[in-house]
Amino acid sequence: MNNTAIENSNISKKPLQPGRWLIYATLLLFALIYLMPLVVMLLTSFKTSADIRGGNLMSLPTEWVFDGWSKAWGSACTGVNCEGIKGYFCNSIQMVVPAVLISTMIGAFNGYVLAKWKFRGSDLFFSLMLFGCFIPFQVILLPMAQSLGYLGLANTTAGLVTVHVIYGIAFTTMFFRNYYVSIPDELVKAAKLDGAGFFTIFFRILLPISKPIFMVCVIWQFTAIWNDFLFGVVYSAGDTQPMTVALNNLVNTSTGVKEYNVDMAAAIMAALPTLVVYVLAGKYFVRGLTAGVVKG
C-alpha cells in the first residue's frame, strides 16, 4: 500500500509535457477572447461619459460610478418612455415563469404518455410533433397573430405566455419522451399490477426521478423565452413589452450624447437572469440530456 501511494505521488508530481502546456495555453487564449466582450461591457458600465470618450475600451475606469446602472434601471429612455427598464424586466419575469412551468409540465405529461402509455399511432404522433422543433419562428407569425386576436390576447403578457408555451411544447415533449423511454417498462407494469393509475404512476414513481430532465427543460425554455426578441416585438406593445424589446429601444433611442455606460449596464442586466440560471443549474443540463441516451 505504501509503495502504491509513493508511486501515485511520483506520477502526480511529473512535470507537464510541452504538448499539454500548448493545449492549456490555447484554451486560455480562447477563453480570454471569448470573455473580452463581457469585460468591455463591465468596465464601460462603471465609467463616466467623459471617461469613455477620453480612454480606451480596455482601460480601467478612473472613477468607478454606478450612474449608468441607476439610469438604465430607473430613468433611461426606451422610446418615448423614460422610466428605465425596470418595468420591462418585471414583464419578462411575468412572462417567463408561467411559460416555463406550463410548457415543462405539459411536455412531461406528453412524454410520459408517449413513452409508457403508447396507443395506436403514438410514434407517428410523436414524429409529427417533432416537426414543431424545426418550424422557423417567421412561419407562424401571421397565423399566431390572428389566433391571439380571436382570443383577445393580442398585445398582452398572457398572449406572449401562450405563444411561448405552444412553441415550447414540441421541445419539452421530445426531452421527456426520450428520458422516460430509458426507464424500464417493468417498473410501470409492476405499479399497474399494484393498482396504481395514470397519475399515481406519474407523480409517485416517474416524477421523483425526473429532476435532471426537468432542469434541462427549465434551462432550455428559460433561456429561449427570456432571450426571445421576435415574438416580443410582434405580439406585444407599450407597457407589455419584454426586456429584450426594451433593450433594443433603449440602445436605439438617442437624446443627445450617446451614453454607452447606460447601454452596457442595461445589456448586462438583461443577461443576468440566464447567467444565474446556468450557474445554479447548469451541472444538471448535460446530465439530463445524456440520461436518456442508453435504454435500460
C-alpha positions as CSV (number, residue, x, y, z in Angstrom):
1,M,0.0,0.0,0.0
2,N,2.8,2.4,0.9
3,N,4.6,1.7,-2.4
4,T,1.5,2.3,-4.3
5,A,0.9,5.6,-2.6
6,I,4.6,6.6,-3.3
7,E,4.2,5.7,-7.0
8,N,0.9,7.7,-7.3
9,S,2.6,10.7,-5.6
10,N,5.5,10.5,-8.0
11,I,3.1,10.3,-11.0
12,S,1.2,13.4,-9.8
13,K,4.5,15.3,-9.4
14,K,5.5,14.7,-13.0
15,P,6.0,17.9,-14.9
16,L,3.5,18.7,-17.7
17,Q,4.6,17.8,-21.2
18,P,5.1,20.6,-23.7
19,G,2.1,19.4,-25.7
20,R,-0.1,19.7,-22.5
21,W,1.2,23.2,-21.9
22,L,0.3,24.1,-25.5
23,I,-3.3,22.8,-25.0
24,Y,-3.7,24.8,-21.8
25,A,-2.3,27.9,-23.4
26,T,-4.6,27.6,-26.4
27,L,-7.7,27.1,-24.2
28,L,-6.7,30.0,-22.0
29,L,-6.3,32.2,-25.1
30,F,-9.7,31.3,-26.5
31,A,-11.3,31.8,-23.1
32,L,-9.8,35.3,-22.9
33,I,-11.0,36.1,-26.4
34,Y,-14.5,34.8,-25.5
35,L,-14.7,36.8,-22.3
36,M,-13.3,40.0,-23.7
37,P,-16.7,41.5,-24.8
38,L,-18.0,40.9,-21.3
39,V,-15.0,42.6,-19.7
40,V,-15.5,45.6,-22.0
41,M,-19.2,45.8,-21.1
42,L,-18.5,45.6,-17.4
43,L,-15.7,48.2,-17.5
44,T,-17.8,50.6,-19.7
45,S,-20.8,50.3,-17.4
46,F,-18.8,51.7,-14.5
47,K,-17.3,54.6,-16.4
48,T,-18.5,58.2,-16.7
49,S,-19.3,59.6,-20.1
50,A,-16.1,61.7,-20.0
51,D,-14.0,58.7,-19.1
52,I,-15.5,56.7,-22.0
53,R,-14.7,59.5,-24.5
54,G,-11.2,60.0,-23.2
55,G,-10.0,56.5,-22.6
56,N,-9.9,53.2,-24.5
57,L,-12.1,50.1,-24.3
58,M,-9.9,48.0,-22.1
59,S,-8.8,50.8,-19.7
60,L,-10.0,50.7,-16.1
61,P,-12.4,53.5,-15.0
62,T,-10.6,56.5,-13.5
63,E,-13.6,56.8,-11.2
64,W,-15.9,53.8,-10.5
65,V,-19.5,55.0,-10.6
66,F,-23.0,53.4,-10.7
67,D,-24.7,56.2,-12.6
68,G,-25.1,54.1,-15.7
69,W,-26.7,51.3,-13.8
70,S,-29.1,53.5,-11.9
71,K,-30.1,55.4,-15.0
72,A,-30.6,52.2,-17.1
73,W,-32.8,50.8,-14.3
74,G,-34.9,53.8,-13.4
75,S,-34.7,56.7,-15.9
76,A,-33.3,55.7,-19.3
77,C,-35.5,56.4,-22.3
78,T,-36.8,53.4,-24.2
79,G,-38.6,55.3,-27.0
80,V,-41.0,58.0,-25.6
81,N,-41.0,56.3,-22.2
82,C,-38.2,57.5,-19.9
83,E,-38.7,55.2,-16.9
84,G,-35.8,52.8,-17.4
85,I,-36.1,49.1,-17.9
86,K,-37.4,48.0,-14.5
87,G,-41.0,47.7,-15.7
88,Y,-39.9,45.6,-18.7
89,F,-37.8,43.4,-16.5
90,C,-40.8,42.6,-14.5
91,N,-42.8,42.0,-17.7
92,S,-40.2,39.4,-18.7
93,I,-40.4,37.7,-15.3
94,Q,-44.2,37.6,-15.5
95,M,-43.9,36.1,-19.0
96,V,-41.1,33.6,-18.4
97,V,-42.1,31.9,-15.1
98,P,-45.6,30.7,-16.2
99,A,-44.5,29.9,-19.7
100,V,-41.6,27.7,-18.5
101,L,-43.7,25.9,-15.8
102,I,-46.7,25.3,-18.1
103,S,-44.6,24.1,-21.1
104,T,-42.5,21.9,-18.9
105,M,-45.4,20.2,-17.2
106,I,-47.3,19.7,-20.5
107,G,-44.1,18.2,-22.0
108,A,-43.7,15.9,-19.0
109,F,-47.2,14.5,-19.4
110,N,-46.9,14.2,-23.2
111,G,-43.5,12.4,-22.8
112,Y,-45.0,10.1,-20.2
113,V,-47.9,9.1,-22.4
114,L,-45.8,8.6,-25.5
115,A,-43.2,6.6,-23.6
116,K,-45.3,4.5,-21.2
117,W,-48.9,4.6,-22.3
118,K,-48.5,4.0,-26.0
119,F,-51.5,4.0,-28.3
120,R,-52.0,3.3,-31.9
121,G,-50.3,5.9,-33.9
122,S,-48.3,7.3,-31.0
123,D,-45.0,7.0,-32.8
124,L,-46.5,8.9,-35.8
125,F,-47.9,11.5,-33.5
126,F,-44.5,12.0,-31.9
127,S,-42.8,12.2,-35.3
128,L,-45.3,14.9,-36.4
129,M,-44.9,16.8,-33.1
130,L,-41.1,16.9,-33.7
131,F,-41.8,19.0,-36.8
132,G,-42.6,21.7,-34.4
133,C,-38.9,21.8,-33.3
134,F,-37.9,22.7,-36.8
135,I,-40.6,25.3,-37.8
136,P,-39.0,28.7,-38.1
137,F,-40.5,31.5,-36.0
138,Q,-41.3,33.6,-39.0
139,V,-43.7,30.9,-40.5
140,I,-46.1,31.2,-37.6
141,L,-46.2,34.9,-37.1
142,L,-49.3,35.7,-39.1
143,P,-51.4,32.7,-38.0
144,M,-50.5,33.2,-34.4
145,A,-51.3,36.9,-34.6
146,Q,-54.7,36.0,-35.9
147,S,-55.3,33.4,-33.3
148,L,-54.3,35.8,-30.5
149,G,-56.7,38.4,-31.9
150,Y,-59.6,36.0,-31.9
151,L,-58.8,35.0,-28.3
152,G,-58.5,38.7,-27.2
153,L,-54.9,38.1,-26.2
154,A,-53.2,40.5,-28.7
155,N,-50.5,42.8,-27.1
156,T,-50.8,41.2,-23.7
157,T,-48.4,39.3,-21.4
158,A,-50.9,36.4,-21.4
159,G,-50.6,36.3,-25.2
160,L,-46.9,36.0,-25.1
161,V,-47.1,33.3,-22.5
162,T,-49.5,31.4,-24.8
163,V,-47.1,31.7,-27.8
164,H,-44.1,30.5,-25.9
165,V,-46.0,27.6,-24.3
166,I,-47.3,26.4,-27.7
167,Y,-43.9,26.8,-29.4
168,G,-42.0,25.1,-26.5
169,I,-44.2,22.0,-26.1
170,A,-42.5,20.2,-29.0
171,F,-39.1,20.6,-27.4
172,T,-40.2,19.7,-23.9
173,T,-42.2,16.7,-25.1
174,M,-39.1,15.4,-27.0
175,F,-36.9,15.8,-24.0
176,F,-39.2,14.0,-21.6
177,R,-40.2,11.3,-24.0
178,N,-36.6,10.4,-24.7
179,Y,-35.9,10.4,-21.0
180,Y,-38.8,8.2,-20.0
181,V,-38.0,5.7,-22.7
182,S,-34.8,4.9,-20.9
183,I,-36.8,3.9,-17.7
184,P,-37.6,0.2,-17.7
185,D,-41.1,-0.6,-18.6
186,E,-41.2,-3.3,-15.9
187,L,-41.3,-0.5,-13.3
188,V,-44.5,0.9,-14.7
189,K,-46.0,-2.6,-15.3
190,A,-45.4,-3.5,-11.6
191,A,-47.1,-0.4,-10.5
192,K,-50.1,-1.2,-12.7
193,L,-50.3,-4.6,-11.1
194,D,-50.4,-3.0,-7.7
195,G,-53.3,-0.9,-8.7
196,A,-51.6,2.4,-9.5
197,G,-53.3,4.5,-12.1
198,F,-52.1,7.0,-14.7
199,F,-51.5,10.0,-12.3
200,T,-50.2,7.9,-9.4
201,I,-47.5,6.3,-11.5
202,F,-46.5,9.7,-12.9
203,F,-46.4,11.6,-9.6
204,R,-45.2,8.8,-7.3
205,I,-42.8,6.9,-9.5
206,L,-41.6,8.9,-12.5
207,L,-41.7,12.4,-11.2
208,P,-39.3,11.9,-8.3
209,I,-36.6,10.5,-10.7
210,S,-37.1,13.2,-13.3
211,K,-35.1,16.0,-11.7
212,P,-32.3,16.0,-14.4
213,I,-34.7,16.3,-17.3
214,F,-36.8,18.9,-15.6
215,M,-33.7,21.0,-15.1
216,V,-32.9,20.6,-18.8
217,C,-36.3,21.8,-19.8
218,V,-36.3,24.7,-17.4
219,I,-32.9,25.9,-18.6
220,W,-33.8,25.4,-22.2
221,Q,-37.1,27.1,-22.0
222,F,-36.0,29.9,-19.7
223,T,-33.1,30.8,-22.0
224,A,-35.1,30.6,-25.2
225,I,-38.0,32.7,-23.8
226,W,-36.0,35.3,-21.9
227,N,-33.7,35.9,-24.9
228,D,-36.5,36.0,-27.5
229,F,-36.9,39.2,-29.4
230,L,-39.1,38.3,-32.4
231,F,-42.2,37.2,-30.6
232,G,-41.8,40.0,-28.1
233,V,-41.7,42.8,-30.7
234,V,-44.5,41.3,-32.8
235,Y,-47.0,40.2,-30.1
236,S,-46.6,43.0,-27.5
237,A,-46.8,46.7,-27.4
238,G,-46.2,49.6,-25.0
239,D,-46.1,48.6,-21.3
240,T,-46.4,44.8,-22.1
241,Q,-43.1,44.6,-24.0
242,P,-40.4,42.2,-22.6
243,M,-36.9,43.1,-21.6
244,T,-35.3,42.3,-25.0
245,V,-37.5,44.7,-26.8
246,A,-37.0,47.4,-24.2
247,L,-33.2,46.9,-24.5
248,N,-33.4,47.4,-28.3
249,N,-35.4,50.5,-27.9
250,L,-33.0,51.9,-25.3
251,V,-30.0,51.4,-27.4
252,N,-31.6,52.9,-30.5
253,T,-33.0,55.9,-28.6
254,S,-30.8,59.0,-29.0
255,T,-31.5,62.1,-26.9
256,G,-28.1,63.8,-27.4
257,V,-24.7,62.3,-26.5
258,K,-24.7,58.5,-26.7
259,E,-24.4,57.1,-23.2
260,Y,-22.6,53.8,-23.7
261,N,-22.3,53.2,-20.0
262,V,-26.1,53.1,-19.7
263,D,-26.4,50.8,-22.7
264,M,-23.8,48.4,-21.3
265,A,-25.4,48.3,-17.9
266,A,-28.8,47.6,-19.4
267,A,-27.4,44.8,-21.5
268,I,-25.7,43.2,-18.5
269,M,-29.0,43.4,-16.5
270,A,-30.8,41.8,-19.4
271,A,-28.3,38.9,-19.4
272,L,-28.1,38.3,-15.7
273,P,-31.1,36.1,-15.2
274,T,-30.0,33.5,-17.8
275,L,-26.5,33.6,-16.3
276,V,-27.8,33.0,-12.8
277,V,-29.9,30.0,-14.1
278,Y,-26.8,28.4,-15.8
279,V,-24.6,28.9,-12.7
280,L,-27.2,27.4,-10.3
281,A,-28.5,24.6,-12.5
282,G,-26.0,24.2,-15.4
283,K,-24.5,21.0,-14.0
284,Y,-27.8,19.2,-14.5
285,F,-28.1,20.2,-18.2
286,V,-25.6,17.7,-19.7
287,R,-26.5,15.1,-17.1
288,G,-30.2,15.4,-18.1
289,L,-29.5,15.4,-21.8
290,T,-27.4,12.2,-21.7
291,A,-29.6,10.4,-19.2
292,G,-31.9,9.1,-21.9
293,V,-29.2,8.1,-24.4
294,V,-28.9,4.5,-23.3
295,K,-32.1,2.4,-22.5
296,G,-32.2,0.1,-19.6
